[in-house]
Amino acid sequence: MHRIPHLTNRNGTYHFRRSVPKSLRPLIRKREIVLTLETKNFSEACMAALAISEELNSLFDRLQQGARLMTPADQQIFASEVTRRKTTSLHIEALETFDDRKREDVEWEAFHCREYRKQVLQDLYSSKLELGDQCVKELLGNRISELPSAVINQLRSA
């Protein structure tokens, strides 16, 4: 069996464990990165570890080259996670109250969605990013203070 770099097994569950390059430790404020892969399946763990390793290589390279901003792909990942979290609860609520829906109910929901979209776009055009503060705080918690302000604003706009 081949050894997969950064893959460890702790009590039957696989974890990803990787040292942060010494030159980046002051910026990242961690000595190593440890993530649970939440699987007991070796094949799944290998695929996840390789994917995480590639992402970290890319991130470390960008940081070592002085990047202080997120890439559009990074922003899209964040925006997708926010969307998933926000729409999951709405989807569950809609399915639970799906009985006997009338045309007026559907039209009201569609109107509400269009108005919300207009408000979000208007806020983005005028650089009012307060709407994104709650989402960023929910996902990052206390780690938000460790990020450069340009990155925080990118996350807020995403």
C-alpha positions as CSV (number, residue, x, y, z in Angstrom):
1,M,0.0,0.0,0.0
2,H,1.3,3.5,-0.9
3,R,1.6,6.1,1.7
4,I,-0.4,9.2,1.1
5,P,1.3,12.4,2.3
6,H,-0.4,14.3,5.1
7,L,-3.0,11.5,5.7
8,T,-3.3,10.1,9.3
9,N,-5.7,7.7,10.9
10,R,-6.9,8.5,14.4
11,N,-9.3,5.9,16.1
12,G,-10.5,4.7,12.7
13,T,-11.2,8.2,11.3
14,Y,-8.9,9.8,8.7
15,H,-7.4,13.2,9.2
16,F,-5.3,15.6,7.1
17,R,-2.3,17.0,8.9
18,R,0.3,19.3,7.3
19,S,2.9,21.7,8.6
20,V,2.7,25.3,7.6
21,P,6.0,26.6,6.0
22,K,8.1,28.5,8.5
23,S,8.0,31.6,6.4
24,L,4.2,31.7,6.5
25,R,3.7,30.9,10.2
26,P,3.6,34.6,11.2
27,L,0.9,35.3,8.6
28,I,-1.2,32.1,9.1
29,R,-0.6,32.1,12.9
30,K,-0.5,28.3,13.0
31,R,2.3,25.8,13.1
32,E,0.3,23.1,11.3
33,I,-3.1,22.5,9.7
34,V,-5.1,19.6,11.0
35,L,-8.6,18.7,9.5
36,T,-10.8,15.8,10.0
37,L,-11.8,14.2,6.8
38,E,-14.9,12.7,8.4
39,T,-14.5,9.3,6.8
40,K,-13.3,5.9,7.7
41,N,-13.0,4.9,4.1
42,F,-9.4,4.8,2.9
43,S,-10.1,5.6,-0.8
44,E,-12.3,8.6,0.1
45,A,-9.7,9.9,2.6
46,C,-6.9,9.6,-0.1
47,M,-8.9,11.6,-2.6
48,A,-9.8,14.3,0.0
49,A,-6.2,14.5,1.3
50,L,-4.8,14.9,-2.2
51,A,-7.4,17.6,-3.0
52,I,-6.7,19.5,0.2
53,S,-2.9,19.2,-0.4
54,E,-3.2,20.7,-3.9
55,E,-5.3,23.6,-2.6
56,L,-2.8,24.3,0.2
57,N,0.1,24.2,-2.2
58,S,-1.6,26.8,-4.3
59,L,-2.5,28.9,-1.3
60,F,1.0,28.7,0.1
61,D,2.5,29.6,-3.3
62,R,0.3,32.7,-3.6
63,L,1.1,33.8,0.0
64,Q,4.8,33.4,-0.5
65,Q,4.6,35.5,-3.7
66,G,3.0,38.3,-1.6
67,A,-0.7,37.8,-2.5
68,R,-2.9,39.7,-0.1
69,L,-6.2,39.1,-2.0
70,M,-8.4,36.1,-2.7
71,T,-8.7,34.7,-6.2
72,P,-12.1,34.8,-7.9
73,A,-12.2,31.0,-7.4
74,D,-11.7,31.5,-3.6
75,Q,-14.5,34.0,-3.5
76,Q,-16.8,31.7,-5.4
77,I,-16.1,28.9,-2.9
78,F,-17.1,31.2,-0.1
79,A,-20.2,32.5,-1.9
80,S,-21.3,29.0,-2.7
81,E,-21.0,27.9,1.0
82,V,-23.0,31.0,2.1
83,T,-25.7,30.3,-0.5
84,R,-25.8,26.6,0.6
85,R,-26.2,27.5,4.2
86,K,-28.9,30.2,3.6
87,T,-31.0,28.2,1.1
88,T,-31.0,24.9,2.9
89,S,-33.1,26.2,5.8
90,L,-35.4,28.0,3.3
91,H,-35.8,24.9,1.2
92,I,-36.7,22.8,4.3
93,E,-39.2,25.4,5.4
94,A,-40.7,25.5,1.9
95,L,-41.1,21.7,1.8
96,E,-42.6,21.6,5.2
97,T,-45.3,24.2,4.3
98,F,-45.8,22.9,0.8
99,D,-49.4,21.7,1.2
100,D,-52.2,23.7,-0.3
101,R,-50.0,26.4,-1.9
102,K,-52.0,28.9,-3.8
103,R,-50.9,30.9,-6.9
104,E,-50.8,34.0,-4.7
105,D,-48.3,32.4,-2.3
106,V,-45.9,31.5,-5.1
107,E,-46.2,35.0,-6.7
108,W,-45.6,36.6,-3.3
109,E,-42.4,34.5,-2.7
110,A,-41.2,35.3,-6.2
111,F,-41.8,39.0,-5.7
112,H,-40.0,38.9,-2.3
113,C,-37.0,37.2,-3.9
114,R,-36.8,39.7,-6.7
115,E,-36.9,42.6,-4.3
116,Y,-34.2,41.1,-2.1
117,R,-32.0,40.6,-5.1
118,K,-32.5,44.2,-6.1
119,Q,-31.5,45.4,-2.6
120,V,-28.4,43.2,-2.6
121,L,-27.3,44.5,-6.0
122,Q,-28.0,48.1,-5.0
123,D,-25.9,47.6,-1.8
124,L,-23.0,46.1,-3.9
125,Y,-23.1,49.0,-6.4
126,S,-22.9,51.5,-3.6
127,S,-20.3,49.5,-1.7
128,K,-22.6,49.0,1.3
129,L,-21.2,45.6,2.5
130,E,-22.9,45.5,5.9
131,L,-25.3,42.9,4.5
132,G,-22.4,40.4,4.2
133,D,-21.0,41.0,7.7
134,Q,-23.3,38.5,9.4
135,C,-22.4,35.8,6.8
136,V,-18.7,36.3,7.2
137,K,-18.9,36.3,11.0
138,E,-21.0,33.1,10.9
139,L,-18.5,31.2,8.8
140,L,-15.2,32.6,10.2
141,G,-16.1,33.4,13.8
142,N,-13.1,34.7,15.7
143,R,-10.7,34.0,12.9
144,I,-11.9,37.1,11.1
145,S,-9.5,39.3,13.0
146,E,-6.6,37.4,11.5
147,L,-7.4,38.4,7.9
148,P,-6.3,41.5,6.0
149,S,-9.1,44.1,5.6
150,A,-9.0,43.7,1.8
151,V,-9.8,40.0,2.1
152,I,-12.6,40.7,4.6
153,N,-14.1,43.1,2.1
154,Q,-13.8,40.5,-0.6
155,L,-15.7,38.0,1.6
156,R,-18.3,40.6,2.4
157,S,-19.0,41.3,-1.2
158,A,-19.0,37.7,-2.2
